[in-house]
Amino acid sequence: MNLELFIARKIHFGSQDNRQATPPAIRIATIGIALGLAVMILSVAIVIGFKKEVRNKVIGFGSHIQITNFDNNSSYETIPIAVSDSLRKSLEVYPGVRHVERFATKPGILKTETDFQGIVLKGVGTDYDWSFFRQNLKEGEVLQLDEKKRSTDVLISRYLSDLLGLKVGDFFLTYFVEQEVRARRFHITGIYETGFADYDKLFVLADIRQVQRLNGWDEDQVSGLELLVEEYDQVDPIAEALYFQLAEQQDREGNTYFVRSIKELNPMIFSWLDVLNINVVVILVLMLAVAGFTMISGLLIIILERTQLIGILKALGENNASIRKIFLYVSFFLIGRGMLWGNVIGLAICFLQSATHLFKLDASVYYLDAVPIDLRFSAWLLLNIGTLVLSMGMMLGPSYLITKIHPARSIRFE
């Protein structure tokens, strides 16, 4: 029989002989651990979810990796690259690459009878992956492009439709200013809304052949290629490998290819997302500190209340290490109970938010209309293991008080 564990169970689970000190101490310590762990679970789930949602929105508009002309500036008026069939096929079978698609951009002015708005016409082809816009489609349908016929259909955002009073089925004119002003009439087939205002107010999706015709490009000339990869963690290695592989290659017009990842295309957004990790670390440290100090105070009260028991055990020959182990077992029971309730509270709130989107956000500020939740099993497991290990480690100090208790004085202690 494990004597220390037996005594610890009697202390923790046994009756308290009408004493009023231990129950409040146990409740306070349990509540401290429970609230601390619940807040940590929510913090990690919200930050992971927020980073994932914002990242997916940026990727939805710009893919994981873009290959463009090296001489392009940062504007949407681009110098084209000629994409050969051999280049596309080599990219489609490149390790880690899931999808390759062409795109072309052209800035213009969308005008109705009463209003106008600057936009970017993003041309896409029959090879375009519509999964992101299908998820965010609010009305109508995505573009149904035909390889044999140039389409005038477009997909616009809810922001533009509300701003300009447009709806599915309407026609509008867009003007493109170069040496001379040219106009194109488009038909709205669908309305999307991502909540990412910086992009929603800008992009109108159309047939890539409309942009090619406006720019006077050949059929194989585009603003660039967009690559989607299998795993997000592989974006940087694949982009770097492709950069060096294509750096020495040129298209039929002598243009050099320029490879950039989505992180390089949007450094401010991804730097901001990285800073969120610091916020999570601060919250975790604070919650662990609060829970730890609550546990320390609870254990000290329990030790002081059991001073007579400690004195009797020492008089019977128990050493300090054995008695310290008893109270560490008691601490383990307290921490375990608190962690159980902390998981129940934290996971319940996560499930509630995922199912109902109860807690809303201002999409114009946070890019999302509700608090996102994404709790991975590995993160949840590490949180629980880390909380248990650190909390038990913090209990070693208070348990040292047992070595200062003398049997003769403690047995008479009231």
C-alpha positions in Angstrom: 0.0 0.0 0.0 1.2 3.5 -0.8 0.9 5.1 2.6 1.4 8.7 1.4 -1.3 8.3 -1.2 -3.7 6.7 1.3 -3.2 9.6 3.8 -3.6 12.2 1.0 -6.9 10.7 -0.1 -8.1 10.8 3.5 -7.1 14.5 3.8 -8.7 15.5 0.4 -11.7 13.2 0.2 -12.4 12.6 3.8 -14.7 14.5 6.2 -13.4 17.8 7.6 -14.6 17.3 11.2 -16.7 20.5 10.9 -13.6 22.6 10.2 -14.3 25.6 8.1 -10.7 26.5 6.9 -10.0 23.7 4.4 -13.3 23.7 2.3 -12.9 27.5 1.3 -9.2 27.0 0.6 -10.0 24.0 -1.6 -12.8 25.8 -3.4 -10.6 28.9 -4.1 -7.7 26.8 -5.3 -10.0 24.8 -7.5 -11.7 27.9 -9.0 -8.3 29.5 -9.6 -7.1 26.5 -11.6 -10.4 26.1 -13.4 -10.7 29.7 -14.5 -7.0 29.9 -15.4 -7.1 26.8 -17.6 -10.5 27.9 -19.2 -9.1 31.3 -20.1 -5.9 29.7 -21.6 -7.9 27.2 -23.7 -10.1 30.1 -25.0 -7.1 32.3 -25.7 -5.3 29.7 -27.7 -8.4 28.6 -29.5 -9.3 32.2 -30.4 -5.9 33.2 -31.6 -5.4 30.0 -33.6 -8.8 30.5 -35.1 -8.3 34.2 -35.8 -4.9 33.6 -37.5 -6.3 30.8 -39.6 -9.4 32.7 -40.8 -7.5 35.9 -41.7 -4.7 33.9 -43.3 -7.3 31.9 -45.4 -9.0 35.1 -46.5 -5.7 36.6 -47.7 -4.8 33.3 -49.4 -8.3 33.1 -51.0 -7.6 36.4 -52.8 -3.9 35.8 -53.6 -3.1 32.0 -53.3 0.0 30.7 -51.5 2.6 31.6 -54.1 2.6 33.9 -57.0 4.9 33.9 -60.1 4.9 37.2 -61.9 7.2 39.4 -64.0 10.4 40.5 -62.2 9.9 44.0 -63.5 6.5 44.5 -62.1 5.9 47.3 -59.6 3.5 47.1 -56.7 0.5 48.3 -58.7 -2.2 46.2 -60.4 -1.2 47.5 -63.8 1.2 44.7 -64.6 3.8 43.7 -67.2 2.8 40.3 -68.5 4.7 37.0 -68.6 4.2 34.4 -71.3 3.2 31.1 -69.7 4.2 28.0 -71.8 2.5 24.6 -71.5 5.8 23.1 -70.4 6.1 25.6 -67.5 2.6 24.9 -66.3 3.0 21.2 -66.5 6.3 21.4 -64.5 4.6 23.4 -61.8 1.5 21.2 -61.6 3.7 18.1 -60.8 6.1 20.0 -58.5 6.3 18.4 -55.1 3.9 20.0 -52.6 2.0 22.0 -55.2 -1.8 21.2 -55.3 -3.1 23.6 -58.0 -1.9 26.1 -60.6 -4.0 28.8 -62.1 -3.6 31.9 -64.3 -4.7 35.4 -63.4 -4.5 38.9 -64.8 -5.4 42.3 -63.2 -6.5 45.6 -64.5 -7.5 48.7 -62.5 -10.5 50.6 -63.5 -13.5 52.7 -62.4 -16.9 51.0 -61.9 -19.7 53.5 -62.7 -23.4 53.5 -62.2 -25.9 56.3 -63.0 -25.3 57.9 -59.6 -22.0 56.7 -58.2 -18.6 55.4 -59.1 -15.8 53.4 -57.4 -12.3 52.5 -58.2 -11.9 48.7 -58.5 -9.4 46.0 -59.7 -10.7 43.7 -62.4 -9.1 40.3 -61.7 -9.3 38.0 -64.6 -9.4 34.3 -64.1 -9.7 31.3 -66.4 -11.4 27.9 -66.5 -8.5 26.6 -64.4 -9.5 28.8 -61.4 -10.2 27.2 -58.0 -13.5 28.7 -56.9 -13.7 26.9 -53.5 -12.9 30.1 -51.5 -15.5 32.2 -53.2 -18.1 29.4 -53.1 -17.7 29.4 -49.3 -18.2 33.2 -49.2 -20.9 33.5 -51.9 -24.0 35.4 -50.6 -26.1 35.6 -53.8 -26.2 34.1 -57.3 -23.4 31.8 -58.5 -19.7 31.9 -59.3 -18.6 32.4 -62.9 -19.3 29.7 -65.4 -16.5 30.2 -68.0 -16.4 28.7 -71.4 -13.0 28.1 -73.1 -14.5 29.0 -76.5 -16.4 32.1 -75.6 -15.4 35.3 -73.8 -17.7 36.1 -71.0 -19.0 39.4 -69.6 -20.1 37.9 -66.3 -18.5 39.1 -63.1 -18.5 38.4 -59.4 -18.6 41.5 -57.2 -18.5 41.9 -53.4 -21.4 42.8 -51.0 -19.5 46.0 -50.2 -19.6 47.2 -53.8 -23.2 46.0 -54.4 -24.4 48.0 -51.3 -22.3 51.0 -52.1 -23.4 51.3 -55.7 -26.9 49.8 -55.4 -26.2 46.8 -57.6 -27.7 43.3 -57.4 -27.5 40.0 -59.2 -28.6 40.3 -62.8 -27.7 44.0 -63.1 -25.4 45.4 -65.8 -22.8 48.1 -65.2 -20.0 50.0 -67.1 -16.4 49.9 -66.1 -13.9 52.5 -67.5 -10.2 51.8 -68.0 -8.0 54.8 -68.5 -4.8 54.5 -70.5 -3.9 56.6 -73.6 -7.6 56.6 -74.3 -10.6 55.7 -72.1 -12.2 52.4 -72.8 -15.4 51.1 -71.4 -16.7 47.5 -70.8 -20.2 46.4 -69.9 -20.4 43.6 -67.4 -23.2 41.4 -66.0 -23.4 40.5 -62.3 -23.9 36.8 -61.7 -22.9 36.6 -58.1 -22.2 38.6 -54.9 -19.6 37.5 -52.4 -18.7 38.7 -48.9 -15.5 37.7 -47.1 -15.5 40.4 -44.4 -12.0 41.4 -45.5 -12.9 45.0 -46.3 -9.5 45.8 -47.9 -10.1 43.3 -50.6 -13.9 43.3 -50.8 -14.0 46.9 -51.8 -11.4 46.3 -54.5 -11.8 43.1 -56.4 -14.2 42.2 -59.2 -13.7 38.8 -60.7 -14.1 38.4 -64.5 -13.1 36.3 -67.4 -9.3 36.5 -67.9 -9.8 37.1 -71.6 -11.4 40.5 -70.9 -8.2 41.7 -69.2 -6.0 40.2 -71.9 -8.0 42.0 -74.6 -8.0 45.3 -72.7 -4.2 45.0 -72.3 -3.6 43.8 -75.9 -2.0 40.6 -74.7 -1.7 37.3 -76.5 -3.5 34.2 -75.2 -0.5 32.9 -73.3 0.3 36.3 -71.6 -1.0 36.9 -68.1 -0.1 38.9 -65.0 1.1 35.8 -63.3 0.4 32.3 -62.0 -1.1 31.5 -58.6 0.0 28.3 -56.8 -1.8 26.5 -54.0 0.2 24.1 -51.9 -0.8 21.0 -50.0 0.4 22.2 -46.6 0.6 25.8 -45.4 3.8 25.1 -43.5 5.5 24.3 -46.8 4.8 27.7 -48.4 8.2 29.2 -47.6 10.4 26.2 -48.6 8.5 25.7 -51.9 8.6 29.4 -52.7 12.3 29.6 -52.0 13.0 26.5 -54.1 10.9 27.8 -57.0 12.6 31.2 -56.8 16.0 29.7 -57.4 14.8 27.3 -60.0 13.0 29.9 -62.1 15.5 32.8 -61.5 17.6 31.8 -64.5 14.6 31.1 -66.8 12.9 33.6 -69.1 9.7 33.5 -71.2 9.5 33.9 -74.9 9.7 37.7 -74.6 12.8 37.6 -72.4 11.0 38.4 -69.2 12.4 37.0 -65.9 10.1 35.1 -63.5 9.7 36.4 -60.0 8.4 34.0 -57.2 6.9 35.4 -54.0 5.0 33.7 -51.2 1.8 35.2 -49.8 3.8 36.3 -46.7 6.1 38.4 -48.9 3.1 39.8 -50.8 1.4 40.9 -47.6 4.2 41.4 -45.0 2.2 43.8 -42.8 -0.7 41.4 -42.3 1.4 38.4 -41.5 3.7 40.4 -39.2 0.6 41.5 -37.4 -0.6 37.9 -37.1 2.8 36.8 -35.7 2.6 39.5 -33.0 -0.6 37.9 -31.7 1.5 35.0 -30.5 3.1 37.4 -28.0 -0.4 38.2 -26.6 -1.1 34.5 -26.1 2.2 34.0 -24.2 1.4 37.0 -21.9 -2.1 35.6 -21.2 -0.7 32.1 -20.5 1.9 33.4 -18.1 -0.5 35.6 -16.2 -3.1 32.8 -15.9 -0.5 30.3 -14.8 0.8 32.8 -12.2 -2.7 33.6 -10.9 -3.6 29.9 -10.7 -0.2 29.0 -9.2 -0.3 31.6 -6.4 -3.9 30.6 -5.6 -2.7 27.0 -5.3 0.2 28.0 -3.1 -2.1 29.9 -0.7 -4.5 26.9 -0.6 -1.7 24.4 0.1 -0.2 26.6 2.8 -3.6 26.8 4.5 -4.0 23.0 4.3 -0.5 22.5 5.8 -1.1 24.9 8.6 -4.5 23.2 9.4 -2.8 19.8 9.4 0.1 20.9 11.7 -0.9 18.4 14.4 -1.1 15.6 11.9 2.3 16.5 10.6 3.7 16.5 14.1 2.1 13.1 14.9 3.5 11.6 11.7 7.0 12.9 12.5 6.7 11.5 16.0 5.8 8.1 14.6 9.0 8.2 12.5 7.9 9.5 9.1 10.5 11.6 7.4 10.1 15.1 5.8 10.2 13.7 2.2 7.4 11.3 2.9 5.2 13.9 4.5 5.9 16.4 1.7 4.8 13.7 -0.7 1.5 13.4 1.1 0.7 17.1 0.6 2.0 17.0 -3.0 -0.6 14.3 -3.6 -3.2 16.6 -2.1 -2.1 19.3 -4.4 -2.4 16.9 -7.4 -6.0 16.2 -6.4 -6.8 19.9 -6.2 -5.1 20.7 -9.5 -6.8 17.7 -11.2 -10.2 18.8 -10.0 -9.6 22.4 -11.2 -8.3 21.2 -14.5 -11.3 19.0 -15.0 -13.7 21.9 -14.5 -11.4 24.2 -16.5 -11.7 21.9 -19.5 -15.4 21.6 -19.1 -15.9 25.4 -19.0 -13.3 26.2 -21.8 -14.4 23.4 -24.2 -18.1 24.2 -23.6 -17.6 27.9 -24.5 -15.5 26.9 -27.6 -18.3 24.5 -28.7 -21.0 27.1 -28.1 -19.2 29.8 -30.1 -18.4 27.4 -32.9 -22.0 26.3 -33.2 -23.8 29.6 -32.7 -21.3 32.5 -33.3 -22.7 34.1 -30.2 -19.9 36.6 -29.7 -19.7 39.0 -32.7 -16.9 41.2 -34.0 -16.8 44.4 -36.1 -15.7 43.0 -39.5 -14.3 46.4 -40.6 -11.8 46.2 -37.7 -11.1 42.5 -37.2 -11.8 41.2 -40.7 -14.3 38.7 -39.1 -17.9 39.1 -38.1 -17.7 36.6 -35.2 -15.0 35.4 -32.7 -13.3 32.4 -34.5 -12.5 29.2 -32.7 -10.0 26.6 -33.8 -8.7 24.3 -31.0 -6.3 21.6 -32.1 -5.9 18.5 -30.0 -2.1 19.0 -29.8 -2.6 22.5 -28.4 -5.2 21.3 -25.9 -3.0 18.5 -24.8 0.1 20.7 -24.4 -1.9 23.2 -22.4 -3.1 20.5 -20.0 0.3 18.9 -19.6 2.0 22.2 -19.2 -0.5 23.4 -16.6 -0.2 20.2 -14.6 3.6 20.1 -14.6 4.1 23.8 -13.9 1.4 23.9 -11.1 3.0 20.8 -9.4 6.4 22.4 -9.8 5.1 25.5 -8.0 3.9 23.3 -5.1 7.4 22.1 -4.2 8.3 25.4 -2.5 5.3 25.6 -0.1 5.7 21.9 0.8 9.2 22.8 2.2 7.4 24.4 5.1 6.8 20.9 6.5 10.5 20.5 7.3 10.2 23.5 9.7 7.5 21.9 11.8 8.7 20.3 15.0 6.8 17.4 16.5 6.7 18.6 20.1 5.3 22.0 19.3 3.0 20.9 16.5 1.2 18.3 18.5 0.1 21.1 20.9 -0.7 23.4 18.0 -4.3 24.7 17.9 
